[in-house]
């Protein structure tokens, strides 16, 4: 399933939208997009800096906070299984509620996968690449590229360099799977709600919301930098030398 997810994501990079009858490219259009005003540029730069700091903070904090919680509600267990009430005094001495209570964060998941890899688990290696690489690392790399592009727009870097950086950023953003991981966690929690009848409760924790905030910062950062890149003035091409020889 992991190979299918990765293959479908990579293959989607080859999809191209059909060209418009008159494609309004930056080089060919006769009426380029109006450049941003000084106030708009200042607001955009401030928002980009704030989003970069917010993303780094949310990703770091969200990785350490628990995203999922598993616990056993003994009262609910007895309520849905009246036959167990006769053995309540014995069951309570087992400490099942403490044994079945677990909170999982992203860092704990990565550490557990690393331990499983040392024990020879191949599936854990695939999971570590998918979760640690594509879900956690690629969004961070893409944010660094977007921040570099934003600094380049403000510092007057060559438009060809910025075009290449933005092209790589679009590919990395397509391969980033932090949003997919967040949606997968929510789907798993919702799919296992039927276990509540047996007293087993699986719920989302605050780390999930923090990581969701990091994803939103990533999306908004990409939108602002892409918009600033499109509105940036295009460098004039050098005129061809006049080779006409007058006799």
C-alpha positions in Angstrom: 0.0 0.0 0.0 2.9 2.4 0.8 4.4 1.6 -2.6 1.1 2.3 -4.3 0.7 5.6 -2.5 4.2 6.7 -3.4 3.9 5.5 -7.0 0.5 7.3 -7.6 2.0 10.5 -6.1 5.1 10.4 -8.3 3.1 9.5 -11.4 0.8 12.4 -10.9 3.8 14.7 -11.4 3.7 13.8 -15.1 0.2 15.2 -15.5 0.0 18.4 -17.5 -2.9 20.7 -17.9 -4.0 21.4 -21.5 -2.7 24.7 -22.8 -5.0 27.6 -23.3 -5.5 29.1 -26.8 -3.4 32.1 -25.7 -1.3 31.1 -22.7 -0.5 34.2 -20.6 3.1 33.4 -19.8 5.3 35.9 -18.1 7.6 36.1 -21.2 4.9 36.3 -24.0 2.1 38.3 -22.4 1.8 41.9 -23.6 0.1 43.0 -20.4 2.1 41.5 -17.5 0.6 41.3 -14.0 1.0 44.6 -12.2 3.8 44.5 -9.6 3.0 44.7 -5.9 3.0 48.1 -4.2 5.5 48.9 -1.5 2.9 48.4 1.2 1.8 45.0 -0.3 5.4 43.9 -0.6 6.0 44.8 3.1 2.9 43.0 4.2 3.8 39.9 2.1 7.3 39.8 3.5 6.1 40.1 7.1 3.5 37.4 6.6 6.1 35.1 5.0 8.5 35.6 7.9 5.7 35.0 10.4 4.5 31.9 8.6 8.1 30.5 8.5 8.5 30.9 12.2 5.0 29.6 12.9 5.6 26.5 10.8 8.9 25.6 12.5 7.3 26.1 15.9 4.2 24.1 15.1 6.1 21.3 13.5 8.6 21.0 16.3 6.0 21.2 19.1 3.4 19.1 17.2 5.9 16.3 16.7 6.5 15.9 20.5 2.8 16.3 21.6 0.6 13.2 21.4 -1.6 12.9 18.3 -3.6 9.8 19.3 -4.7 8.3 22.6 -5.8 4.7 23.4 -7.6 4.1 26.7 -10.0 1.6 28.3 -13.1 3.1 29.9 -13.9 0.5 32.6 -17.3 2.1 33.4 -18.3 1.9 29.7 -17.0 -1.7 29.5 -19.2 -2.8 32.5 -22.2 -0.8 31.1 -22.1 -2.5 27.7 -21.2 -5.9 29.1 -23.4 -6.6 32.2 -22.1 -10.1 32.5 -18.7 -8.8 33.6 -20.1 -7.0 36.7 -20.0 -10.3 38.6 -16.2 -10.4 38.1 -15.6 -6.7 38.7 -13.6 -7.1 41.9 -11.2 -9.5 40.1 -11.0 -7.5 36.9 -10.2 -4.2 38.7 -7.2 -5.8 40.4 -5.6 -6.5 36.9 -5.1 -2.7 36.2 -6.3 -3.0 32.6 -7.1 0.7 32.4 -3.4 1.5 33.1 -2.1 -1.3 30.8 -4.2 -0.2 27.9 -3.6 3.5 28.1 -1.2 4.9 25.5 -0.5 8.3 24.0 1.5 8.4 20.7 3.4 11.3 19.2 5.2 11.6 15.9 8.6 11.3 17.6 7.5 8.3 19.5 6.3 6.7 16.3 9.7 7.4 14.6 11.6 6.0 17.5 9.5 2.9 17.6 10.0 2.4 13.9 13.7 2.7 14.3 13.7 0.1 17.0 11.6 -2.2 14.8 14.1 -1.8 12.0 17.0 -2.9 14.2 14.9 -6.0 14.9 14.8 -6.8 11.2 11.3 -5.4 10.4 11.2 -4.5 6.7 7.7 -3.0 6.9 9.0 -0.6 9.6 11.7 0.6 7.2 9.1 1.3 4.5 7.0 3.1 7.1 10.0 5.1 8.4 10.7 6.3 4.8 7.1 7.2 4.2 6.4 8.9 7.6 9.8 10.2 8.5 10.9 11.2 5.0 7.8 12.2 3.0 5.6 13.3 5.9 8.0 15.0 8.2 11.2 16.0 6.3 9.9 17.0 2.8 7.6 19.8 4.1 10.5 21.2 6.1 12.7 21.2 3.0 10.0 22.8 0.9 9.6 25.5 3.5 13.3 26.2 3.3 13.1 26.5 -0.4 10.1 28.8 -0.2 12.0 31.0 2.3 15.0 31.1 0.1 12.8 32.1 -2.9 11.2 34.9 -0.8 14.6 36.2 0.3 15.7 36.0 -3.4 12.7 38.0 -4.5 13.6 40.7 -1.9 17.3 40.5 -2.6 17.0 40.8 -6.4 18.2 37.3 -7.4 18.2 36.3 -11.0 14.7 35.3 -12.2 16.1 32.1 -13.8 17.4 31.0 -10.4 14.1 31.7 -8.7 12.2 29.9 -11.5 14.2 26.8 -10.8 13.8 27.0 -7.1 10.0 27.4 -7.4 9.9 24.5 -9.8 11.7 22.2 -7.3 9.4 23.5 -4.6 6.3 22.5 -6.5 7.6 19.0 -6.9 8.5 18.7 -3.2 5.2 20.1 -2.2 3.5 17.5 -4.3 5.5 14.7 -2.6 5.1 16.1 0.9 2.7 13.9 2.8 2.2 15.6 6.2 -1.4 16.5 5.2 -1.9 12.9 4.1 -0.6 11.6 7.4 -2.9 13.9 9.3 -5.9 12.8 7.3 -4.9 9.2 7.8 -4.8 9.6 11.6 -8.3 11.1 11.6 -9.6 8.3 9.4 -8.2 5.6 11.7 -9.7 7.3 14.8 -13.1 7.6 13.1 -13.0 4.1 11.7 -12.3 2.5 15.2 -15.2 4.3 17.0 -17.1 1.0 16.9 -14.7 -0.3 19.7 -16.3 2.2 22.1 -19.0 -0.5 22.7 -16.3 -2.7 24.2 -14.9 0.2 26.3 -11.8 0.8 24.0 -11.7 4.5 23.1 -9.4 5.9 20.5 -9.3 9.7 20.2 -7.3 12.5 18.7 -5.1 14.7 20.9 -3.8 18.2 20.7 -0.7 17.2 18.7 -2.9 16.5 15.8 -4.3 20.0 15.8 -0.8 21.5 16.1 0.4 19.5 13.1 -2.7 20.6 11.2 -1.7 24.2 11.9 1.8 23.5 10.4 0.2 22.2 7.2 -2.0 25.3 6.9 1.1 27.5 7.4 2.8 25.5 4.6 -0.1 26.0 2.2 -0.4 29.7 2.9 3.4 30.2 2.6 3.4 28.5 -0.8 0.5 30.7 -2.0 2.2 33.9 -0.9 5.6 33.1 -2.3 4.1 31.9 -5.6 2.0 35.0 -5.8 5.0 37.2 -5.1 7.1 35.3 -7.7 4.4 35.8 -10.4 4.1 39.5 -9.6 7.9 40.0 -9.6 9.2 42.1 -12.5 10.8 40.1 -15.3 14.4 40.9 -16.1 14.7 42.4 -19.6 16.5 40.2 -22.0 19.7 41.7 -23.5 19.2 43.0 -27.0 20.8 41.1 -29.8 23.9 42.7 -31.2 23.5 44.6 -34.5 25.5 42.7 -37.1 24.5 44.9 -40.0 27.6 46.1 -41.8 27.3 49.5 -43.6 29.4 50.0 -46.6 
